Amino acid sequence: MLRAHTSDHADVVIIGAGIAGLSAAHQLISAGVDVSVLEAAAHPGGRMATDDVDGFRLDRLGPLLSSACPELGSTPGLDGLVLRDFAPGVLVHSEGRQYLAGDVRSARGALRAVRSRPSAPHAPLGGAIEQARLGAWLARLAGAPESRIAARPDGAALDALPARGLPPRVVDGFLRPLLSALLADPGLTTSSRTADLALRDYARGRLCVPSGGSATLPGLLAAALPPGTVRTGVHVTAADITSVRTKEHGELGCRSLLLATGAGAAAELLPGLRTPAFHPVTVLHHTTAQAPPTGARLLLDADRSGPVAHTAVMSEVDPSRAPHGRVLITSTVLGPPPPDLDDAVRAHLAALYGTPTDDWELLAAHHDPEAVPAMPPPHDPRRPVRLLAGLYVCGDHRDTSTVQGALRSGTRAASAILADLGVRRPQADGTGLPTAA
């Protein structure tokens, strides 16, 4: 029998109210399992946090999403999620010019796009034929099943790029900077299989962000849970399978424990849990009165001529992130930031956008040294979430270092918990009610 919820006991205690833990909570509660989610911060969301500053909505990390990600449409609680698309393709800055690339899904479309906006023969992305090859390659990748990609030899993404059958100018001028942005990995040491899956998502959909900021996503997940499920401002000092000790509320009993924190915090509570290396990320937000003429497209730096890996006029992508009459430019620095961060970024942005930035106002800069868990080869995107009966762990460090990876890991952890508790999902008995095996 599953126990009824009390203030000092739950069937499952989840430590961490990021999207992995919240996703798992939805799966468990829908099966009739009592859940308590404990979060040390004042708000749920973990790294998917958004600050309100003078009418601006400023992401602390702001990962790029793909509209092709199935988890964004299938995860319980995300029914009201609104995604704001970037304009098709990306702008690549190289040798002092901007080039449009990757806005096609077929060779015929590539030829049509290049004829409408031709590039010089010496351009980093080449001419119409090379663009057509890129379009055809993206179309093939979009149709490739995940099993085929998973069967490929795994190595570093950077080393595998030349074997993709594309001209070197396309690899260096498009694939490398795009993958660096998608994976938050400037050196492309990430598993080549994982990189190919990220490119497949790009080829299948559009780059996008949640309307109103990244915090919208965990906010929706938390709001759709029963009242009292998520308890914020609770600091866990120790934990095991049957109890969790907190600074504020003493000891809470449980039948199962799910660690859904970041990898570093999980290892502190569970010594011996392997901690991955991390890719540091710094996000800066500037405002100005006049928007640069890039529209809602992502702008990449192919030359690595400064600290900014990618940038966008975010108020063009999602107008809700800036007050009326103001422009929001969001830029991402991958790797260790330079000591003169704002000056270096501002100078680089002036070159990338081709416009003076002296009067741009810095609204916020957020650096996270453990922003994205590294995924070097060979990478297992289905790392075990069940450590032993009653003890589980989930998060992007157990899957892929993406939003969809975090959501998937939460679902996998919930399935393992239900199996160990002997609880079938509601649809299993055809009555719509959860049953205990």
N, C-alpha and C positions, 0 to 999 in steps of 0.2 A: 504494500500500500504506500502511496505517496503521501507525505505529510502536508497538512495545511500550513500556509504561511504564518509565521509569527515574527515579531520584531527581532528575535534572536536565533531564528532558524529558517533555512530554505533548503529545498531539495538540491539546488545547484547555486553556488555562489560564483559569480563571474567578477573577476578583478580587472577593471578597465572598461570604460564606456566609449571606446573607439568604435569604428564601424564594424570591426570583426566581432567584438563582444556583443554589440547591439544586434547584429545579424543573428548570432547564435541564440540570443535571448528570444528573439521572435520565433525561431524554429522550435525551441524548447517549450515556450508557453503555448504555442499552437497545439502541442501534443499533450497539454495538461500538466506539464511539469512546473513546479513553483520555482521561481528564479529571483535572485536579488543581485543587482549589478552595483558594484562599489567603485566609485570614481574619486580620485584624490583632488582633481581640479574642481573649479566652481561650475564648470559646464561640461557636458559630454562632448566627445568629438576627437579627443587626442590631438594628433598633428593636423587634423582637418579643422583648423580654427580660423575664425574670421573676426577681426577687430573693427568696431565702429569708431571712426575718427572724423568728427565734423561733417557727418553726412556721407562719408566714404565707407565702403565695405572692403576691408583690406585683408586678403588671405596671408596667413603666416607662411604657408608652404605652397598651396595652390597647384596640385598636380594636374597635368593635362589628361582629360578623359577622352574616350572614343565613344561616339554614339552607337557603335556596333557592339559594345560590351553588353552581353545578355544579362549580367547580374543587375545592371541598373534598372532593367525592366521587370525582373523576376523576383527580386528580394522583397519579402513582405515589409510593408511600411514605407516603401518608396513610390507608392502610387501617385503621390502629388509632386514628385520631383520634376522640375522644369529645367531643361538643359538649353544653354545658349551656345549656338554653333559659331565657330570661327568661319570666316569666308573660305571657300574651297581652296585647297593648295596652301603653300607657304611662300613667303618672300625670303629669298636667300640673298644676303649681302656679301659681295666679293669684289675685290679690286675696285672699290669705290662706287659700285652700281648695285641695284636691286634687280633680282630675277625672279619671276614667278615660276614655280615648279610644283609638281605633284598634285595638280588639280584635275587630273584625267584618270579614267579607269579603262581606257582601251587605246590601242594604237591609232585608230581613226580619230578618237577624241584628242589625242596628243597632237596629231598633225593639224587638226582644226585650231587647237589652242595656240600652237606656235605660229600658224599663219596669221592669226589675229594679233599676235604680239611677238614678232620675230626677234630672235637674239642674234647677236653678231657671231661670225664664225669662231672668233677667239673667246667667246663667252665661256665661263666656267661650266655651264650646263650644256654646252654644245649647241648644235643646230637641230633642225626639225627631225632628222632621222634618229638622233640620240634621244630626243624627247619622246619620240614614238616608241622606241625600245623601252624606255622607262614606263610609259603608259601600259604597254603590253605586259611588262613584267609585273606591275602592280595588279593588273587584272588577273593574271595567273595566280599570284599570291593570294588574292582575295578569295579565290575558289579552292585553295588548297585545304584539305582537312587537317585538323590538328594532329591526328595520328601520323600523317606523313611528315609533318615538320618535326614531331617528336622523335621520329626514326632517323633523322639526319645525324651525322657525326657532330659532336658538340665541342666547340672550342671558343676562343675569345671572339666576340663579335667583330672587332677590328680586323682580325686575321681572316675572318670568313668573308668579308665584304667583296674582295676581288674575285671570289669564286661564284658570285651571283650572276655573272654573265653580262654585267653592265659596264659601259665605258668608264675609265678612271675619272674623267671629269664629272660624270654623274654621281659616282661613288663619293668623291671628295666634296662635290658642290651641293649634294642633296642628301644622300643616305646618311653620311657620317654626322652632319649637324642635326638632322632630324632625329636620328637615333639617340644622340647625346641628350636632346631635349626630352624625348619620350622616356628614357631610362635614367635621367639625371646622372649620367656617367660620361664625363668628358673624355676619358681614356678608352671607352668602349671595351672594358675588360669583362663585361657581362657575357653570360652564356649566349652563343650564337643562336641556339634554338629559341631562347627567350626573346632575343632581339627580333627574330623572324616572326614570332607571334605578335610582338608589338607592331611590327610593320604590317602584318596581316590585318590587325584591327584598324590601323590607319587606312589601309586600302579599302576596307569594307564600309567604313563610315566616315564621320567628320570629327575633327577635333572639337571638343566642347568643354564647357565648365558649368557647374550648377548655378542657376540664377540666384543672385543674392550673396554668393560667396560659397566657399567649400564647406563652411559650417552648416549650410542648409541641409546637406546630405545626412550627417549624423543627427542633426536636429529633428528631421522628419522621422528617423528611426526611433529616437528616444520618445518623441511625442506620441507615437503610435503604440507604445507599450502601456500596460495597465498602470494607473497612477501608483506611485510609490515603488515601482520596480527599480528605477535608477536612483541611487542615493549619492549625491555629490558631496565634496568636501570630506570624504572619508579616507583616512590614510591607513593602509594595511601595513602592519609591522611584522607579521609572521603568518604563515598559512600552511596547512596540510590538508589531507583528504577529508577530514571530518570537522575541521574548524578553521576559522579565520580570526586572527586577533587584530583589532583596530585601535588606533590612538583615541578615537572619539567615543566608541560605543562598546569597548571591551571585546568579548569573544562572541562570535556568531557560529552556530553549528550548521553543518551541511552534510549531504551524502556524497556530493561530487564537487570538485573545484576546477574551474576553468580560468587559466591565466590568459587574459586578453590584452595585456599591456604591450608596450614596445619591447623589443628583444632585450635591451639592457635592463629594464625594470624587471622583466620576467626572470632573468638570470640572478638578480639580487634576491628575489623571493625563493628561487629554486636553484641553489648552487649546483653546478654541474651541467646546467643547460647551456648548450653551445651558443655563443654570441657571435653573430657575423660581423664582418667589417661593414663600414657605412660610407655612403657618399654624402658629404656635407653640401648643403644648399643654402644660399642666401637670396632672399626675395626683397626687392626694393620697390616702393611705390612713389611715383612723382605725380604732381598735378600741374597743369598749365591751362591757360585760357584757350589756346588754339591747338586743335588736334593735328598731329603729323599726318601726311596724306597716304597712310597705309591702309586705311579702312579697318576692317575687322580681321585682318590676316595676321598670323604669327610671323614674326620676323626673326630669322636665324642668321648667325654670323658664321660663314663658312671659312673665313680666314683666320679665326681665333686671334683677332687683332686687338682684343681687349678683354676685360673680365666678363662681359655679358654674353651668355650663351644664346638666350632668346628673350624676346620682348614683344609686347603687344599693347595697343591702345585698348585697354580692357573696357573702358566705358563705351567703345564702339561694339565690342562683343556682347557685353551685358550692361545696358544703360543703368540698371538698378544699383550699380556699384559706385556711382558718383552722383553728387547733387546736380540739379539742373544748371547748365551753363558752365560746368567744370569738366575737365578732361582727366582721366586716370590712365597713367602709363605704368604697367607692371613689368618688371625686368627680373631675370633670374641669373644669378652667378653660380656656377657649378665649381666645386672644389673649394680650397681655402680662399677666403676673400682677401683682396689687397688691403694693406694698412690704411691707405687713403681712399676708402671705399667709395664715398659719394662723389668725390672729385674724379676718380678714375671711371666710375660708371657714367657720370654725366658727360665726360669727354667722349667716351665710347658711344653713348647714345646719340650724341651730336653727329658722329660719323655715320652710324647705322641709319638714322632717320634723315640725314641730310638737312638738318635744321638746327639753329642755335638752341642751346639748353640752359643758358646762363640764368634765365628767369624761372626755370622749373623749380618747384618747391618740393623738397623731400618730405613726404608724409610719414613714412615708416620704413625701417629696414630690419628684417628678422633673419637671424642666422641660426641654423640648426645643424650641429655637427653630426647628428645621427638621423638625418632626414630620411634617407632611403637605404635599407639594407642591401648590401652588395650581393650580386648573384653570379659569381664566377663559375666557369665550367669545371666539372660537370654539375649542372644545377638540377636538383629534383624539385619540380613545382608542386609536388604532393608530399612534402615532408610530413612525417607522422605527427598527428595532433593528439593521439592517445599515448601518453607516456606509460600509464598502467591504469588498471580499473579504478576509477574515481579521480584520476588526475589527468588533466588535459591542458593543451596550450593552443592558441590560435593567434593569427596576425599575419601581416604581409611577409614576415620573416619565415613563415611556414609554407609559403606558396610562391607567388611572384610579388615583387616589391611594387605593387600597383593597387589602386582602389579595388579593381575586380579580384585581385589575389587575396586581399584582406577579406572581402565579402565571401569568397569561396571557402577560405579557411574557416570562417565562422560556421558556415553550413556544414562542412566536414566534421568539425568538432561537435556540433549539435547532434549529428547522426551517430557519432561514436558514443556520446553520452546516452542517447536514447537506447541504443543497442545494449549497453551495459546495464541500464536500469530496467531493461525488459519492457520498454514502452514502445508501442507501435504508433506511427503517425496516424492522424485522424482518418485519412482516407483508407487505411489498411483494412478496416473491418466493414467498410461500406455503410456504416451508420452515421458517419460524420462526428463520432465521439471518440476520444482517445481511449485506448484500452491497455491494460497491463498484461503482459504475457505470463 
